[in-house]
Amino acid sequence: MVVFNSHYNLDSFLSSIGKFLHVIPDYRPKNIADQIKPKCQVIYFPLSGRLSSNQTVDTETSLSNQIKSSGRLSSNQTSDLETSLSNEIKSSERLSSNQTEDSETTFTYGCEDCESKSSHKQSYYQNQSNQNSSSQSNKHIRLSCEQMQVVQEDCRQENTSVLHSDQKTRPLHIVWAHRWEHDKGPELFFEVVIRLHREGCQFYLSVLGEQFTDYLEVFENSRATLQDHILHWGYLPSKAKFLKVLESADVAVSTALHEFFGVSMLEAVSCGCYPLCPNRLVYPEIYPKQYLYNTSNQLFKTLRRFCRHPEVPRQHAVQVCVC
């Protein structure tokens, strides 16, 4: 059996075998793709059983405390503790705020019980707006990472149309959570976001992800320009903190040039973000057309509309099926 994480991954692999073998000077086995194809199947990366941010914190704290205590235990007690920790880890992997009852590979991200997404993430933003109103030197509200506190959103009752005023006035929160490498297309993302900045759009920005070997100047150059919008910048070592940022965001953007699945985008969707993805690679396989853009100008126009009407993505209940 040969397992792939998407049909796009499978198809691109099988279609490339011939080209790859063609450059081999000697032995070229024939019909390799035809032999492999019947053995192939697609299994999507399982996200439905992920921990919520609060559960992650509780589990990490519990495990940390037990590990510290283990240094004072006898060898037999340590063995028992290891078994206990193993069981707890297995149990924690099954935790989620909306846990499914089976382990099938069909998942729906978004709330099917409510007509649209709630935006009761506003407590932190509202408090900060009141504190900063007297000292604000421009129209952009700057919030520090240390002060970031996110209130878990509550699903709106079906057919409820009344929105809190803060849902319309609090600036849009855009998140880009990918590796800081060229194949994730940061140049395109910052080109669009800087354009929003220059047009006077109000928005918050979180740029997450890890930097590896290559240093990309576009990040630091863009950071200076977008400083007044930034909530979070860089890699977050804690999964719980990472999820809290996703829970606080309204829109998640991908500008990837190479992608076989896209875990971080689906994590963002499961945290309530409205996804905007390029109409290429694996994305058309997973996301309906309304979440796809063809050009950078289309991405810009959509984000500009959301900046002007942030209640639109906040009301929207994203339905993305991975099946």
Secondary structure as GFF3:
##gff-version 3
##sequence-region A 1 323
A	DSSP	beta_strand	2	4	.	.	.	ID=ss1
A	DSSP	alpha_helix	7	22	.	.	.	ID=ss2
A	DSSP	alpha_helix	32	36	.	.	.	ID=ss3
A	DSSP	three_ten_helix	37	39	.	.	.	ID=ss4
A	DSSP	beta_strand	40	42	.	.	.	ID=ss5
A	DSSP	alpha_helix	53	70	.	.	.	ID=ss6
A	DSSP	alpha_helix	75	92	.	.	.	ID=ss7
A	DSSP	beta_strand	107	109	.	.	.	ID=ss8
A	DSSP	alpha_helix	122	132	.	.	.	ID=ss9
A	DSSP	alpha_helix	165	169	.	.	.	ID=ss10
A	DSSP	beta_strand	172	177	.	.	.	ID=ss11
A	DSSP	three_ten_helix	182	184	.	.	.	ID=ss12
A	DSSP	alpha_helix	186	198	.	.	.	ID=ss13
A	DSSP	beta_strand	203	208	.	.	.	ID=ss14
A	DSSP	alpha_helix	217	225	.	.	.	ID=ss15
A	DSSP	three_ten_helix	227	229	.	.	.	ID=ss16
A	DSSP	beta_strand	230	234	.	.	.	ID=ss17
A	DSSP	alpha_helix	239	248	.	.	.	ID=ss18
A	DSSP	beta_strand	251	253	.	.	.	ID=ss19
A	DSSP	alpha_helix	263	270	.	.	.	ID=ss20
A	DSSP	beta_strand	274	278	.	.	.	ID=ss21
A	DSSP	alpha_helix	283	286	.	.	.	ID=ss22
A	DSSP	three_ten_helix	289	291	.	.	.	ID=ss23
A	DSSP	beta_strand	292	293	.	.	.	ID=ss24
A	DSSP	alpha_helix	296	308	.	.	.	ID=ss25
A	DSSP	alpha_helix	311	315	.	.	.	ID=ss26
A	DSSP	beta_strand	320	322	.	.	.	ID=ss27
###
